[in-house]
Amino acid sequence: MADDKKMDDWHRKALCNFDNAYTATQDMREQIIEAQRFVRVSGAQWEGSTNAGYSFDEGRFEHYPRFELNKIARECDRIIGEYRQNRISVRFRPKDSQASEALAEKMNGKFRADYQETSGGEACDNAFDDAVTGGFGCWRMCADYEDEMDPSNEQRRISLLPVYDPATCVFFDQDSKQYDRSDATWAMEMFSMTPKAFEAEYPDSIAASLSKDDSGTQYDWSTPGAIYVGRYYEVRTEKVKISAWRNPITNATAIYDEDQIKDIEDELKEGSFEMIGEREVKKRRVYCGLLSGAEWLEEPKRIPGEHIPLIPVYGRRAFVDNQERIEGHAAKAMDAQRLENLMVSMIADNATQAGGDGIPIVDVDFIPGQLADHWAQRNKKRPAFLPMVSQKDKQGAVVAQAQVSGYTPPTQMPPALAGLLQYTGTAIQQITGASQLENMPSNVATETVDSIFNRMDTQSYIYMDNMAKSMRRAGVVWLSMAREVYGSDTPMRIVNEDGTDDVALMNGAVIDRQTGEEVALNDLSQGNYEVTVDVGQSFATRRDATVKSLLSMLALIPPGTPKHDLVSSMILDNMDGEGIDDLKEYNRNQLLLSGVIKPRTPEEKQMVAQAKAQQQNQPSPDMVNALANQGLAVAENKKADNQSMSLQIEAAKVITQDKLADAKIAEIFNSMNLDQRKEFRELMAQQGDNARADAELILKSQAQGHTQRMDLTSLMQSVIQKQQPQQ
């Protein structure tokens, strides 16, 4: 009974909070809806009234054709297009010594994966569209199971879901003032169900409603066609017991609350972790429940995270007279657009009124009976002529000849109307920041075009800046939820900045920035991280710009140089195209092995490590040169040996020939007389001196070659001795 009473009190409190927020912001929400209809719904520009209260629903405008020249919608679409060309990305960065750079990079990839796998793109685009057109958009985040149909799959993920028409269904704490509503203690998201669907979903509930008067100061929870259900969030500050545990091996300290201890108590005991202290602290807890106008459909339960997972996006927001004022891009230009529509419709109406100018003026007696109807239908039937009847007396004589007495003068458009029409067009352009690029000539300087684009950017900057605040808030909410949803022992899909996929564990090494050594391995529960956002072009657009810049740089580098080859490889790495994936993979591997880019995946890290190991086992360039010189020396020695052998053979031939010559000379000498023998001895002495000179010259050349071979051998031995200590 006590619990039931507690839940009833909580339900009553939730309805009271909602009713106060609904009545306080009803007028502002109606203006937001009116602006959204003005931009997006055909015919809505003739609804409502001007800011001064002049209504277009009066009878005097009933017969106008009511043309709409919707210029505001085009300007809203321009701002929305600029956002979609320059997406805003969330980034996590280490904030203290316990945070890990590697884990922060994994969180970046996991956030991108959650954004892609769920409705993140649609949620953010829908919220930004609502903020630009009406002034207020929103999306929701929740932690749900990856496969709700598989009871064995306990893996959860964080989803980003769109909230449609938030001006009618999202309500925040009226005491919260900050843009991102981080100071709100409660919030509610409404959605409707048909009575049949409500009964099928909640068969035991009561489809009750609150009373609703004509002024709309109270919310009608139940109508004949719909039953409204509220998803109610409330932040509570509770006392939580936390404990500090020390790792006996690394002496690292980790802090866990009582809920986390329940899940890892066995691991702490098996690892001989030592509890070094515990105490009670205050901690934010978020509870969520479903309610109707009569009861809780689902009682509030604690959800992951410390923040309300509703992310608001505003166009222009201010507090005036202690009241929140919200408006979008269309609010200031609605009166000018209404005035232009009215004047165009008046001019069109005058141009088509009853046949236009030059209407014949005749006496009604000349067109009696059926002829009067024939004249009345002249604009529809377009007859070739219009008959008339002359007046006659009883005898048939013509008393008055049928004739046209005159014609209506041409319709003159007031000069003030023409000037006002031109002014309203200029006013719409000035208010919305409309672009004049369509009328720009082709010979305008680049600096002028850039200046015009900069002025256009200032019109949309406030919306982009507000969206960046909302994305940062989404990152903060995601991080607080991820600490409880994502464990460190389950492989998870992450998405890199270039769109490629990886699988990783949500943990990372903590590196001491002074020593560069790994000091701990932490998960998401440890360390503080800063959430930042980047506003800029998409990765594909930035990559195309990089390719263009590198191509311009390539033209300035001489071909055949190492820098020329390096820039060419970087161009190929950033290119996209059909059939070049294998070539890009080969090019990336070459860049990795050369150390130009860093490895990203475990496979790439392993490949680089193997390449370094192989490089260490290979001889150095000096060793290679020494071995080459050694081979050259061996070849030279072999050549010298061959030459020496040839000389010995030639010398043997010479000796043999000399002996034959000596025997021949002795025979001739014996046959000579004394005078002939004296002359012969003098000739032989002269030839002996020449032979000794030739022999000395040969010996000197052989000694010089031997010296060169000895010097080469000594150089080779010194290089080998230097290489041996390094190995």
CORNORSUL-V591898 format. One record per backbone hydrogen bond with DSSP energy under -0.5 kcal/mol. CO is the residue of the C=O (numbers start at 1). NH is the residue of the N-H. Records with the same first field share a line. If there is no record, write none. Layout:
CO: NH + NH
This chain:
1: 5
2: 6
3: 7
4: 8
5: 9
6: 10
7: 11
8: 12
9: 13
10: 14
11: 15
12: 16
13: 17
14: 18
15: 19
16: 20
17: 21
18: 22
19: 23
20: 24
21: 25
25: 29
26: 30
27: 31
28: 32
29: 33
30: 34
31: 35
32: 36
33: 37
34: 38
35: 39
36: 40
37: 41
40: 42
41: 44
43: 46
44: 47
48: 56
50: 53
53: 55
54: 50
58: 61
59: 62
61: 64
68: 70
69: 71
70: 74
71: 75
72: 76
73: 77
74: 78
75: 79
76: 80
77: 81
78: 82
79: 83
80: 84
81: 85
82: 86
83: 86
85: 538
87: 89 + 536
89: 534
91: 532
93: 530
96: 99
100: 104
101: 105
102: 106
103: 107
104: 108
105: 109
106: 110
107: 111
108: 112
109: 113 + 495
110: 114
111: 115
112: 116
113: 117
114: 118
115: 120 + 121
119: 123
120: 124
121: 125
122: 126
123: 127
124: 128
125: 129
126: 130
127: 131
128: 132
129: 133
130: 134 + 135 + 136
132: 329 + 330
133: 330
134: 328
135: 315
137: 313
138: 163
139: 311
140: 161
142: 144 + 159
144: 157
147: 150
149: 151
150: 153
152: 154
155: 146
157: 144 + 159
159: 142 + 161
160: 119
161: 140
162: 164
165: 168 + 169
166: 169 + 170
169: 190
171: 188
173: 176
178: 181
181: 184
185: 235
186: 173
187: 233
188: 171
189: 231
191: 229
193: 227
194: 198
195: 199
196: 200
197: 201
198: 202
202: 205
205: 207
206: 208
208: 293
213: 216
219: 221
221: 228
226: 223
227: 193
229: 191
230: 232 + 291
231: 189
232: 289
233: 187
234: 287
236: 238 + 285
238: 283
240: 242 + 281
241: 258
242: 279
243: 256
244: 276 + 277
245: 254
246: 248 + 274
247: 251
252: 247
254: 245
256: 243
257: 261
258: 262
259: 263
260: 263 + 264
261: 265
264: 268
265: 269
266: 270
267: 271
268: 273
269: 272
273: 275
274: 246 + 276
277: 244
279: 242
281: 240
283: 238
285: 236
286: 303
287: 234
288: 301
289: 232
290: 297 + 298
291: 230
295: 292 + 297
298: 290
301: 288
303: 286
305: 286
308: 310
309: 141 + 311
310: 312
311: 139
313: 137
316: 327
318: 320 + 325
320: 323
323: 320
325: 318
327: 316
330: 333 + 334
331: 334
333: 337
334: 338
335: 339
336: 340
337: 341
338: 342
339: 343
340: 344
341: 345
342: 346
343: 347
344: 348
345: 349
346: 350
347: 351
348: 352
349: 352
350: 353
352: 354
353: 356
359: 408
360: 362
361: 405 + 406
363: 366
364: 367
366: 389
368: 371
369: 372 + 373
370: 374
371: 375
372: 376
373: 377
375: 378
377: 381
378: 382
385: 387
391: 399 + 400
393: 396
397: 393
400: 391
403: 405
406: 361
408: 358
411: 413
414: 417 + 418
415: 419
416: 420
417: 421
418: 422
419: 423
420: 424
421: 425
422: 426
423: 427
424: 428
425: 429
426: 430
427: 431
428: 432
429: 433 + 434
436: 439
437: 440
441: 444
445: 449
446: 450
447: 451
448: 452
449: 453
450: 454
451: 455
452: 456
453: 457
454: 458
455: 459
456: 459 + 460
457: 461
458: 462
460: 464
461: 465
462: 466
463: 467
464: 468
465: 469
466: 470
467: 471
468: 472
469: 473
470: 474
471: 475
472: 476
473: 477
474: 478
475: 479
476: 480
477: 481
478: 482
479: 483
481: 484 + 485
482: 486
485: 487
487: 506
492: 504
494: 502
496: 499
500: 496
502: 494
504: 492
505: 507
506: 524
508: 522
509: 102 + 511
510: 519 + 520
511: 513
512: 516
517: 512
520: 510
522: 508
523: 526
528: 95 + 96
530: 93 + 532
532: 91
534: 89 + 536
538: 542
539: 543
540: 544
541: 545
542: 546
543: 547
544: 548
545: 549
546: 550
547: 551
548: 552
549: 553
550: 554
551: 555
553: 556
554: 557
558: 561
561: 565
562: 566
563: 567
564: 568
565: 569
566: 570
567: 571
568: 572
569: 573
570: 574
572: 575
577: 580
580: 584
581: 585
582: 586
583: 587
584: 588
585: 589
586: 590
587: 591
588: 592
589: 593
590: 594
591: 596 + 597
592: 595
601: 605
602: 606
603: 607
604: 608
605: 609
606: 610
607: 611
608: 612
609: 613
610: 614
611: 615
612: 616
613: 617
614: 618
620: 624
621: 625
622: 626
623: 627
624: 628
625: 629
626: 630
627: 631
628: 632
629: 633
630: 634
631: 635
632: 636
633: 637
634: 638
635: 639
636: 640
637: 641
638: 642
639: 643
640: 644
641: 645
642: 646
643: 647
644: 648
645: 649
646: 650
647: 651
648: 652
649: 653
650: 654
651: 655
652: 656
653: 657
654: 658
655: 659
656: 660
657: 661
658: 662
659: 663
660: 664
661: 665
662: 666
663: 667
664: 668
665: 669
666: 670
667: 671
669: 672
673: 677
674: 678
675: 679
676: 680
677: 681
678: 682
679: 683
680: 684
681: 685
682: 686
683: 687
684: 688
685: 689
686: 690
687: 691
688: 692
689: 693
690: 694
691: 695
692: 696
693: 697
694: 698
695: 699
696: 700
697: 701
698: 702
699: 703
700: 704
701: 705
702: 706
703: 707
704: 708
705: 709
706: 710
707: 711
708: 712
709: 713
710: 714
711: 715
712: 716
713: 717
714: 718
715: 719
716: 720
717: 721
718: 722
719: 723
720: 724
721: 725
722: 726
723: 727
